[in-house]
Amino acid sequence: MSFAQLITRAEQVVARTQGKLPAEIRDLAKSLPVSYHDWPDDEVLGDDFEPDVLGLFVGNHHGIDAGNDNAVPPQIFLFLENIYDEAEGDSERFDEEVRITYLHELGHYLGWDEDEVEARGL
């Protein structure tokens, strides 16, 4: 599948997923930008992440003012080639991995740490 096809498919999955969210967080989710990338670059990875990371939330959590620290605006990065590799090229598994990764990163935006995200099955 080409990268353009992966983007189109991922955008559709994210839109469907947002539509199924509880009303109290749906608008928050829709207002949070999602960026689609093929692979994470070295700047994104830094020392904290492995090259096969599927997604990443950057910026301040919801409800935390950025202030004057020039923080990156809140957003979700989805690394579609990594997700496609994780799905072993299977389209249905790709869709499911996009959905789970998106919800996982959205959880971080909502202020959930790794344990809270995992406790919710994400």
PEGI-V148534 format. One record per residue. N is the residue number from 1. RES is the residue in one letter. D_FIRST is the distance of its C-alpha to the first C-alpha in whole Angstrom. Layout:
# PEGI-V148534
N	RES	D_FIRST
N	RES	D_FIRST
This chain:
# PEGI-V148534
1	M	0
2	S	4
3	F	7
4	A	8
5	Q	6
6	L	7
7	I	10
8	T	11
9	R	10
10	A	12
11	E	15
12	Q	15
13	V	16
14	V	18
15	A	20
16	R	21
17	T	22
18	Q	24
19	G	26
20	K	26
21	L	28
22	P	32
23	A	34
24	E	35
25	I	32
26	R	30
27	D	31
28	L	31
29	A	27
30	K	26
31	S	28
32	L	27
33	P	24
34	V	20
35	S	19
36	Y	15
37	H	14
38	D	12
39	W	15
40	P	19
41	D	21
42	D	24
43	E	26
44	V	24
45	L	25
46	G	28
47	D	30
48	D	29
49	F	26
50	E	24
51	P	20
52	D	18
53	V	20
54	L	17
55	G	19
56	L	22
57	F	25
58	V	27
59	G	31
60	N	33
61	H	33
62	H	34
63	G	38
64	I	39
65	D	40
66	A	38
67	G	42
68	N	42
69	D	40
70	N	37
71	A	35
72	V	31
73	P	30
74	P	29
75	Q	25
76	I	22
77	F	20
78	L	16
79	F	14
80	L	11
81	E	10
82	N	13
83	I	12
84	Y	9
85	D	11
86	E	14
87	A	12
88	E	12
89	G	8
90	D	10
91	S	9
92	E	13
93	R	13
94	F	11
95	D	13
96	E	16
97	E	15
98	V	15
99	R	18
100	I	20
101	T	19
102	Y	20
103	L	23
104	H	24
105	E	24
106	L	26
107	G	28
108	H	29
109	Y	30
110	L	32
111	G	34
112	W	33
113	D	33
114	E	31
115	D	34
116	E	34
117	V	30
118	E	30
119	A	33
120	R	31
121	G	28
122	L	26
